Amino acid sequence: MTYLSTFPLSPPNNQILPYVKLPEYA
């Protein structure tokens, strides 16, 4: 869940993954 705190500040190369995982975990 590190990407959750990383993508809003500075999205990594795989910024597409966090957006798809958000609805699944949320």
Steps between C-alpha positions, in 0.01 A plus 500: 500500500804721458383615157188647664719760672731531201272548201315809633829681563710366213358220283762233417559344158221251566251772594236297312519222760407711809195638321380146427585370847330787684142384422598146595648587841262787574 
